[in-house]
Amino acid sequence: MDFDFSEDHKLLQKTVRDFARVEVAPHARKWDEEERFPKEIVPKLAALGLLGIRIPTEYGGSGMDTTSYAICVEEIAKVDGSLALTVASHNGLGTGHILSFGSEAQKQKYLPKAAAGEWLAAWALTEPGSGSDSAGLATTAKRQGDNWVINGTKMFITQGSVGGFCVVLARTAGDVPKQRGISAFVVEHGTKGFSASKHLEKLGCRSSDTCELTFEDVVVPDSARVGEENAGFTDTMKILDRGRISIAAMALGLGYGALEAAIQYAKDRKQFGKAIGEFQAIQWMLADSRVELDAARLLTYRAAALADAGKRYSLEASMAKLYASEAASRACNRSLQVHGGYGYTREFPVERHLRDAKICEIGEGTSEVQRMVIAKHLFA
Ligand SMILES: Cc1cc2nc3c(=O)[nH]c(=O)nc-3n(C[C@H](O)[C@H](O)[C@H](O)COP(=O)(O)OP(=O)(O)OC[C@H]3O[C@@H](n4cnc5c(N)ncnc54)[C@H](O)[C@@H]3O)c2cc1C
């Protein structure tokens, strides 16, 4: 679908689309089957500026806006949900937290390495006992002189084992409402007591690295604290707002990727002496997907435009993420149906798109959480 992007955004879109077609699409199925994070693609992502999308140029990044961030994720997701998740989370979560709330010293230390792909970023909020209720986290960081000692377990952390650093949310005060006693810390891989303990096997996005992390008496200096003490949860909500735009964009890419494949298949596949695309039942499935994905696209790029204009966009990001993720799942499911039995095999990419799309309804706040956020705004 054409969108009224600026010339710069159109050029970016074409560049990333070409990159995805040439460098990613031919390998996506193999990476998925091997359930292996494709380290070999990292230097290529970095060379194109896709690992420092919003990082200012003075820190070695591309200095682009949120619309660009969404465009990059959408184009990659058209061919590979796993890599789109990597690009979305690296840029938006771990790196984004330091970019938005880090000290100047932290920005100088981490952002150039992140943009160069030397250090991928992880961001650890979720725990075995706290997901949607993210403020209920149990990981602690206790002051010890000028240092902090971190203890706890984190669950489902993207880039957990392949990342160079991790921004971890931990409880730093217990005698206040739970949202007000959380701080963020940056912990480097190799720090004593910090380990990626378990690689998780998943339904989709199988070549994205997802791990359980453990922190056992991990000692970091106070200079590793990202943002104000006990303000970590407020900062986290802002990080998730922008992150949700990227998950909406990922959903769009997966949905459009599956739709394009289904249109092509409907032209090629013949039954009853005709291309199946001539049957109204098939046409209506494709038409419904196109309408829903275009609607999702308008929501997504509206949220991105608000972010770029420096306006509030929390509600709009939740609406985009909710609608785009559910629209993408429906579109992928219909596309698989159009492919019939062949869609159920791994020969065609639609089954992977369907599996990959499901995470968009779960990560960075489930659909139920988005509805709670939206309703909260309605009653505010
Ligand atoms: C592949 C993958 C990558 C991820 N990457 C990261 C990452 O990099 N960093 C990170 O911190 N986290 C990450 N996550 C975690 C993700 O954000 C959580 O899985 C998500 O927030 C849901 O938490 P949960 O899995 O504990 O589910 P739960 O919170 O236990 O929810 C279970 C069900 O109950 C529903 N529910 C819960 N509370 C309510 C309520 N009040 N009202 C109605 N329904 C409710 C939920 O919507 C859901 O349907 C990742 C997850 C996956 C699967």
The ligand as an ORCA input file, in Angstrom:
! r2SCAN-3c Opt
* xyz 0 1
  C       9.127    -13.923     22.132
  C       8.982    -13.021     23.313
  C       9.868    -11.962     23.460
  C       9.778    -11.123     24.582
  N      10.726    -10.158     24.778
  C      10.752     -9.494     25.962
  C      11.855     -8.623     26.269
  O      12.778     -8.432     25.471
  N      11.861     -8.015     27.481
  C      10.869     -8.203     28.406
  O      10.946     -7.613     29.477
  N       9.819     -9.015     28.130
  C       9.740     -9.673     26.953
  N       8.700    -10.536     26.672
  C       7.654    -10.719     27.678
  C       6.288    -10.207     27.275
  O       6.269     -8.805     27.319
  C       5.266    -10.860     28.226
  O       5.171    -12.215     27.845
  C       3.910    -10.192     28.187
  O       3.975     -8.915     28.737
  C       2.845    -11.007     28.946
  O       3.290    -11.410     30.200
  P       3.136    -12.948     30.638
  O       3.707    -13.771     29.543
  O       3.700    -13.115     31.996
  O       1.567    -13.209     30.666
  P       0.562    -12.900     31.888
  O       0.714    -11.517     32.355
  O       0.670    -14.001     32.887
  O      -0.823    -13.014     31.141
  C      -1.490    -14.258     30.863
  C      -2.852    -13.911     30.272
  O      -3.641    -13.197     31.236
  C      -4.053    -11.946     30.696
  N      -4.117    -10.944     31.744
  C      -3.175    -10.641     32.675
  N      -3.608     -9.646     33.477
  C      -4.860     -9.321     33.058
  C      -5.841     -8.382     33.459
  N      -5.625     -7.533     34.475
  N      -7.016     -8.335     32.800
  C      -7.247     -9.164     31.743
  N      -6.369    -10.086     31.324
  C      -5.177    -10.159     31.945
  C      -3.014    -11.623     29.631
  O      -3.502    -10.693     28.693
  C      -2.754    -13.000     29.048
  O      -3.758    -13.326     28.141
  C       8.748    -11.340     25.539
  C       7.837    -12.392     25.359
  C       7.962    -13.237     24.278
  C       6.999    -14.409     24.170
*
